[in-house]
Amino acid sequence: MKRNRVDIVSLGCSKNLVDSERLMRRFADAGYEVFHDADRVSGEIVVVNTCGFIGDAKEESIEMILQLAEAKKRRRIGKLFVMGCLSERYRQELTEEIPEVDRFYGKFDWESLLADLGHSEVTCSTARILTTPSHYAYIKIAEGCNRFCSYCAIPLITGRFQSYPMEQILDEVRALVAEGVKEFQIIAQDLSYYGEDLYGENRLAQLIDLMAQIEGVEWIRLHYAYPAGFPYELLPVMARHDNVCKYLDIALQHISDNMLDKMLRHVTKQETYDLIERIRREVPGIHLRTTLMVGHPGETEQDFDELLQFVRDARFERMGAFAYCEEEGTYAARHYTDDVDEDTKQQRLDKLMALQEDIAAEINAAKQGSIQRVLIDREEPDYYVGRTQYDSPEVDNEVLIEKIRPLEPGTFCDVEIAEAMPFDLIARPC
């Protein structure tokens, strides 16, 4: 155990990561040496920021807590604190089951952790220590969700949607630009609702328009829009600004009216097709990322066939999928029977992703011979790794660039695409 050292272990999504980065800054301001996701955790203080979204994420969080509780017993670490979604949802149960944890904090009261440790002079702010490469950062513009989809526990954990004020967000972007950040991943559980609660009207388009005008902002990328009530005024902003990436992450989940109704998505099959057509028409060349679900209660073979046809029609440039997993407290858990067996769920998932792999391969093959602007993320022994404006970190394609000349991580470079694979591209510098 190392004195004056704090280890932050961050699990789950990028929204959690932003909270971890803010907590790291506060510990650093209090005089601690701070480490994030270290290979060997050995701090006198250890904080686990948990995820509680789905079964696998909850299991990962619990295993990490138990592992660190054992390390505490062996005096390899000092105090152990837990925060985030899992402890927000199961604080009482966790307190009883894992008494080795010094204190559990939730999704929002973690801000009092430093004060509870005797550092009340440390102020709460949006300042943070980036754990990402220094050229990109995640910007969280809201907390919570008002949608209450049948399968989703997020509103039960995070509460109602709360927009952050526009000026606060823009100030955070300006501060990060001054630190050298060039690319901004704009995140929220539901971008489509931004501003409704705070201003009485949707302000996403205005926010992105103002952000794009900040000098030094090279790329802005949008994550997690919702189809119902989509703010169409955003599309001219995306088309007008070169530094707003032609990329949109919009989770659609399904396409059959039967499933959309059971999922409480408040959108129809035809409205979804119309939405995609309008987005592609108003923002030429846009790459769409979506997430789809198979095996939700009541999903029939006909529903699944409609979903396959939808993927063929929409030809998503980026797509992920997952099988339904019942989450306690959700509408689906309370009102439906989980009636699609696990083998069928897996077969449908495999079939869906095999179809997407073929589509992704065709889309990438069409890029061969083209010139693409890429942002260099890192250097590997045999090549540089970059991304186009159509690729978000960690989840999308990477561009593997031949080492013909030196390239600096965090800089932009034009490359010619020499070879295409389903989920990566091979390129040479121009």
Secondary structure as the mmCIF struct_conf table of DSSP 4:
data_model
#
loop_
_struct_conf.conf_type_id
_struct_conf.id
_struct_conf.beg_label_comp_id
_struct_conf.beg_label_asym_id
_struct_conf.beg_label_seq_id
_struct_conf.end_label_comp_id
_struct_conf.end_label_asym_id
_struct_conf.end_label_seq_id
STRN STRN1 LYS A 2 SER A 10
BEND BEND1 GLY A 12 GLY A 12
HELX_RH_AL_P HELX_RH_AL_P1 SER A 14 ASP A 29
TURN_TY1_P TURN_TY1_P1 ALA A 30 GLY A 31
STRN STRN2 GLU A 33 HIS A 36
BEND BEND2 ASP A 37 ASP A 37
BEND BEND3 ASP A 39 ARG A 40
STRN STRN3 GLY A 43 THR A 50
BEND BEND4 PHE A 53 ILE A 54
HELX_RH_AL_P HELX_RH_AL_P2 GLY A 55 LYS A 73
TURN_TY1_P TURN_TY1_P2 ARG A 74 ARG A 75
BEND BEND5 ARG A 76 ILE A 77
STRN STRN4 LYS A 79 GLY A 84
HELX_RH_AL_P HELX_RH_AL_P3 CYS A 85 GLU A 97
TURN_TY1_P TURN_TY1_P3 PRO A 99 GLU A 100
BEND BEND6 VAL A 101 ASP A 102
STRN STRN5 ARG A 103 PHE A 104
BEND BEND7 LYS A 107 PHE A 108
HELX_RH_3T_P HELX_RH_3T_P1 ASP A 109 SER A 112
HELX_RH_AL_P HELX_RH_AL_P4 LEU A 113 ASP A 116
TURN_TY1_P TURN_TY1_P4 LEU A 117 GLY A 118
TURN_TY1_P TURN_TY1_P5 SER A 120 GLU A 121
BEND BEND8 VAL A 122 VAL A 122
HELX_LH_PP_P HELX_LH_PP_P1 THR A 123 CYS A 124
BEND BEND9 THR A 126 THR A 126
BEND BEND10 THR A 132 THR A 132
TURN_TY1_P TURN_TY1_P6 SER A 134 HIS A 135
STRN STRN6 TYR A 136 LYS A 140
STRN STRN7 ALA A 142 GLU A 143
BEND BEND11 ASN A 146 ASN A 146
TURN_TY1_P TURN_TY1_P7 SER A 150 TYR A 151
HELX_RH_AL_P HELX_RH_AL_P5 ILE A 154 THR A 158
BEND BEND12 ARG A 160 ARG A 160
STRN STRN8 GLN A 162 SER A 163
HELX_LH_PP_P HELX_LH_PP_P2 TYR A 164 PRO A 165
HELX_RH_AL_P HELX_RH_AL_P6 MET A 166 ALA A 178
TURN_TY1_P TURN_TY1_P8 GLU A 179 GLY A 180
STRN STRN9 GLU A 183 ILE A 187
BEND BEND13 GLN A 189 GLN A 189
HELX_RH_3T_P HELX_RH_3T_P2 LEU A 191 TYR A 193
TURN_TY1_P TURN_TY1_P9 TYR A 194 GLY A 195
HELX_RH_AL_P HELX_RH_AL_P7 GLU A 196 TYR A 199
BEND BEND14 GLY A 200 GLU A 201
HELX_RH_AL_P HELX_RH_AL_P8 LEU A 204 ALA A 212
TURN_TY1_P TURN_TY1_P10 GLN A 213 GLN A 213
BEND BEND15 ILE A 214 ILE A 214
TURN_TY1_P TURN_TY1_P11 GLU A 215 GLY A 216
STRN STRN10 TRP A 219 ALA A 225
BEND BEND16 PRO A 227 PRO A 227
TURN_TY1_P TURN_TY1_P12 ALA A 228 GLY A 229
TURN_TY1_P TURN_TY1_P13 TYR A 232 GLU A 233
HELX_RH_AL_P HELX_RH_AL_P9 LEU A 234 ARG A 240
TURN_TY1_P TURN_TY1_P14 ASP A 242 ASN A 243
STRN STRN11 VAL A 244 ILE A 250
STRN STRN12 GLN A 253 GLN A 253
HELX_RH_AL_P HELX_RH_AL_P10 ASP A 257 LYS A 262
TURN_TY1_P TURN_TY1_P15 MET A 263 LEU A 264
HELX_RH_AL_P HELX_RH_AL_P11 LYS A 269 GLU A 282
BEND BEND17 VAL A 283 VAL A 283
TURN_TY1_P TURN_TY1_P16 PRO A 284 GLY A 285
STRN STRN13 HIS A 287 VAL A 294
TURN_TY1_P TURN_TY1_P17 PRO A 297 GLY A 298
HELX_RH_AL_P HELX_RH_AL_P12 GLU A 301 ALA A 314
BEND BEND18 GLU A 317 GLU A 317
STRN STRN14 ARG A 318 ALA A 323
TURN_TY1_P TURN_TY1_P18 GLU A 328 GLY A 329
BEND BEND19 THR A 330 THR A 330
HELX_RH_AL_P HELX_RH_AL_P13 TYR A 331 HIS A 335
BEND BEND20 VAL A 340 VAL A 340
HELX_RH_AL_P HELX_RH_AL_P14 GLU A 342 ALA A 365
TURN_TY1_P TURN_TY1_P19 ALA A 366 GLY A 369
STRN STRN15 ILE A 371 GLU A 379
BEND BEND21 PRO A 381 ASP A 382
STRN STRN16 TYR A 383 ARG A 387
TURN_TY1_P TURN_TY1_P20 GLN A 389 TYR A 390
TURN_TY1_P TURN_TY1_P21 PRO A 393 VAL A 395
BEND BEND22 ASP A 396 ASP A 396
STRN STRN17 GLU A 398 GLU A 402
BEND BEND23 ILE A 404 ARG A 405
TURN_TY1_P TURN_TY1_P22 PRO A 409 GLY A 410
STRN STRN18 PHE A 412 ALA A 420
BEND BEND24 PRO A 422 PHE A 423
STRN STRN19 ASP A 424 PRO A 429
#
